Amino acid sequence: MTLPEVQNAIAEKKICVLIPTYNNEKTLKRVIDGVLEYTENIIIVNDGSTDSTKEILSQYPQIDVINLPENRGKGNGLKTGFRKAKKSGYNYAITIDSDGQHYPDDIPVFVEALHNEREDVLLIGNRNMSQDGIPKKSNFGNRFSNFWFWFETGIKLEDTQSGYRLYPLHRIPKKYFTPKFEFEIEIIVRTAWRHVQVKNVPVKVLYDPAERVSHFRPFKDFTRISILNTILVTITLLYIIPRNFVNNFKKKSFKRFIKEDVLESDGSNRTKAFSIALGVFIGLSPFWGFQTLLVISLAVLFKLNKVLAFVASNVSLPPFIPFIIAASLFLGAPFVSGNSDIFSQELNFDLVKNNLLQYVIGSMILASTASVISGIATFLFLNRVSPEIS
């Protein structure tokens, strides 16, 4: 795109450039001047800087400046900027760091990529992390972040830590829980959970030790990021994966589900059979309240089909629970000595203990037997309707 085309697209799509800054007096002016070549739709959040940042910003009366009284973290600065951008009527915000590592002349890359999309998208600059001068800790941190983003969303990206991004302002969450560097992980994960595409676009990067001032605190911020990822993974396993499955299942007929999610899903017939066997075992086992977490975690651990395992674990749907409990008590009765009559009018500790032990033993027998039968039946069925070529 030519410069006039980029400028017109920025105006038509209502794009602003958001620059959070904190004590980057060496590079701030260069960043602002570079952005001004493309647009004056600029919002700068001065996050309590104590250097000459205010004096530098006073030279640009044509841009919006928000001066915060004290430093509260990059995440808080971005949230403040997003609120201002929405109130000002913008639909998208390109965020660029003020430490000089990002090149303003990559703005057309974001604008053109957005122009080519048919729906809203969150774009993240993909830096060349293998080039000379990139700190090894940054390269490791990026790979670490990429893995957890994939685990939490199913989306594979090459760079999830770059602060050079384009956000669809009306599709990102309205409330957030993190104030500092970990905010940039929270927002992309939770935006992806809202079924917004997240993609990389190629950008340049400059690491100049003489100019760049990093406010990342390795121990504290890495700990905060690790805690956030732990929470996001837990939400993924307990809510996001089951929610996505239920939503997808509602859109399909049973015949289409069998065709697409069973016959045409990834994995061999043996893997699919093991997945269903695992789901049935967990569904009938006495792990009430933890079945979803267990079945998804074990499916991931053993590289099984998570969808099939989750579906099979729903063998213990509420209408079937009375029959499952009755069968478990029946199967466990021969292994428990003493009074275990559930219809006894006398309720005492020994009776409760015997009934509980009877149920646990019986449910494990039921789960193991049903798991083996369902796994073998699934394998034979799949080999019949969809034989594998050896």
N, C-alpha and C positions, 0 to 999 in steps of 0.2 A: 504494500500500500504506500502511496506517496504521502508526503507530509500533509497536504490539504485534505486527502482522503481520511487520514488518521484523525485530524482535527475535527472534521465533519462527523466521523463516527463517534468520537468522544462526546460531541454535543448532542447528537441524535439519540444515542443510547443512555445519555445522562450518567456519564462516568466521571468520578472524581479521583484524585490521587491523594491518599492519606499517608502522612509522614509522621510517625511517632518519633520523638527525639529526646535524648537525655545526655547532656554533656558531650556533644559531638561538634564542637565549635570548629574543628579543623576541616571537617568535610561537609557540614550542613549547607553552606552557601553553594558549593559546587553541585550538590544534589538538587537544590531548589532551582538553580539556574538551568540545569539540564531538563527538569520537568517542565519549566515554563516555555521551553521550545515547542511543547506539544499542547499545553493547556494551562489556563489560569484557574481551573477548577481544583484548587489545592486546599486541603485542610491539614494544618500542622498542630499536633498536640505536644506542647512543651511540658514534659513530665517532671516538673520541678527542677530544671537544670540550674546549676550553681556557677556555670562559666559565663561566657559572653553570648549565650544563645539568644537571650531577649534582645540584645542590641542588634544582633544579626537579623532577627525576624522583624525588627522595626523598620528595616530597609525595604520591606515588601508589603505596602499597604493594600495591594490588590488581592491578597490571599487571606483566607480565614485562619486565625491563630487562636488556639485555646491554651492559656497558660494555667497549669495546675500548680497549686501552692507548694506541694511537696511530692517527691518521687514515690509512686505507688506501684510501679512495675509496668512492663510493656503491655501485658494483657489489659490492664486497666486503661492504658493510653489508647489502645485499639478500640476497646468498648466505647470509650468517650467519643472517639472519632466516628465510629459507626452511627452512634446516636445523632451526632451533628449532621452527618451525611444524609441520613434518612429525613431529618427535619428540613434539610435544604432541598429535598426533592430528587436526590440522586438515586439511581437504580443499582449502580455498581461502584465499587471502590477498589482501586489498585493500591496496594500497600507496598511501600518501598522503605527500606531502612535508611537511616541518615548517617550511617558510619562509613559510607563510601564503597561498600562491597558490591552494590548493585549499580548497573549502568542505566541511567534514564532513557538512553536510546533503545532500550529493549521494550519500552512501553508499546510500540507498534506490534510487537509479538503478541501481547495480550489482547490488544484491540482486534487484530486480525483473527486470532483464534476464536474470540467471542463472536465476531461477525460471521464466522463459518459454522457456528453451532445453531441447531434448531431449537434448543431449549437451554434453560439456565445451567450454568456450569461454574464450578469453582476451579480456578486455574492456579497452579503452583509452579514457580520458576524452577526448572531443572538445571542445577549448576553442575559443571564438570568437576566433580570432587576428586578426580584422579590427576588433575593438573598440578604442576609444581607450585609450592607455596601453601597448599591447603594443609592445615594442621591435621595430624593423624587422629587426634581426639575428635575433630569435627567429622571426619570420614566415618569413624566408628559410630559416633552418635547418630549420624544419618542412617546408617544401615540398621542400627538398633531400632530407630523410630520407624523405618520402613516396614520392618517385620511386624511390629505390633499394630501398625495401621492396617496391614493386610489381614492380620488375625482378627481385628475388631470390625473390619468392613468388607473383607473379601476383595479389596481393590489393591492391585499391585502398582506401586509407584517407584520411581528411581530416586526421588527427592521429596521428602515430606517436611523438612526442617527449614527450607528457604522462606524468608520473610517477604520475598517478592511474590505477591499474589494478586489475583483478582477475585473479589467476593461478590456474589449476587446478594445484595443487601436485604431483599425481601424473602430470601429463602434460608438465611442463616438463623439459628436459634435467637430468641429474644432475651433469654436469661442465661447467665454463665456462672460457674462455680470456682474458677481459677483466675488469679489476678496477674500472674507473672509470665515467664517464658512458656510455661506449660499450657497457657491459654491457646497458643497456636496449634497445639495437638488437639485439645478439647474441641475447638471450633470445626476443624476439618472432619474429625470422627463423627461428631453429632450432626454436622451438615450432611455427611454421607448417609447417616442413618435416616435422614429425611428424604432419601431417594434422589439426592442431587448428585449429578456426575462430578467426580473429582479427577482432574487430569493434570499431567505435566506439560509444560511448554519449555523449549530450550532458552536459557538465558546465560549471559556471561557473568563472571564473578571476579572480584579483585580483592585479594587479601594483602594489604600493605601494613606491616607491623608498625611503621613509622607514623601512620595516620589513624589506623583503626583502633577504636576504643571499645572493647567488649565488656559488657556488664554481666555476662553469664558467670555465675558462681558454680564451679564444677560440682562440689559436694552437695550444697543445698538445693540447687536447681535440678540436678540429676535425681536426687531423692524425691523431690516434688513430682518430677515427671514419672518416676517409677511408681509412686503411690497412685497417681492419676491413671496410669496404664492398668494397674491392678484393679481399680474400680471399673474402668471401661471394659476390661475383659470379663469381669463378673457380670456386668450388665449385658454384655454380648451373649454370654452363655445362658443366662437366666431369662432374658427378655427378648433381645433383638433377633436371635436365630429362631426361637419359637414363633415370634410375631411374624417374621418374614415367611416362615413356612406356612403358617395358618393363612396369611393373606394370599400367598400363591396357590394354596390348595383350594381356597374359596373360588378362585378364578377358573379352576379347571374341573372338568367332569372326572369321574373315577377312571373312566377308560383312558382319558388323556393323561391322567396322573401316572397310571401304570405304564403307558407308552413312553412318556418323556422322563419321568423321575425314576423309573425302575429299569425298563428295557434299554433306554438310551442314555442312562446316567453313566458317569465315569466309574471305572473299576471293573474287575473281572466278575464273572458269576459267583465265584467263590467269595470274593470280597463283599458282594451284595448279600449273599446268604449269611455270612458272618455278621454283617451289619444288622440284619433283621433278627438274627439269633441274640445278639447283644441287646437290642431294644426290648425284645420279649423278656429276656432274663431280668433286666433292670425294672421293667414295668410290673413284673409279678413279684419282685423281691420286696422285702419290708423296709424300703428306703423312702417312705412317704415324705414328701416335701423336698427331697433332694434328687428325684429321679431325672429331671431334665438336666440339671447340672452334671450328674454322673454320666448319663448316656452321651451327652455332647462331649464332655471332657475325654471319656474313654474312646469315643469315635475318633477324636482328633489325635489322641495318643497312639492308637493302633492304626491310624490312617484308613479308617473305614468310611463308609458313606453316611455322613451326618444326617441327611434328610431321611434316609430309610431307617436308620437307627432310632431317630426321634419319632417317626410315625409308628414303628413297632412298639415303642415304649408306651404308647397310648392304649395298649391293650387293657390297662387298668382304668378305663373311663368310668365315671360314677355309676352308670347303670350296671356295670359288671362287678363292682366292688363286693356286694353281698355274696355273689357266687364264688369270687376269688377267696374271700375270707372263709367261707364254708368249706371249700375244697382244701384250703390250707390246714384248717383245724382237723379235717378228716384224715389227711395224709400224715399229720404230725402226731395224732393220738397214740399210735402204737409205740412211739418213742418216749412218751412221758408217763411216768409212774405217779400214782396218787390220784386224788379227785380232780378231774378236769371237766366236769359237767357244766356246760355254759348255761344250762337251764336251772341250775341249783338255786334255791331261794336264799341260801346262806352265802353271803359275800364276805370272804376273808382274804388275807394276804396270800396264803398258800394257793387258794383257788385262782386268784389273779395271776400269780407267778406261773402256775402250771398252764393256764390258758395262753399266756403270752409266749411261754416257751414252746408250747404246742403249735401256736400260729407261726412263730419264726422258723421252726424246723420244717413244718409243712409247707410254708411259702417258698423256702429254698428248694425243697424237693420239687414242688410244682414249677418253679421258675426254671430249674435246670432241665426238667423233663420237657416242658413246653419249648424251651430254647432249642434243645437238640432237635426236636420234631420239626419245629418251624424252619430251622436252618436247613435241615435235610430236604424238607418239602420245597423250600424256595429254590435250592440248588437244582433239584430235579426238574422243577417247573421251568426255570430259566434255561437249563440245558435243552429242554424240549422245544421251547418257543424261540429261543435265541442262542443256538449252539455256538460255542467259541471255536474259532479256527486255530488249531495247534500247529 
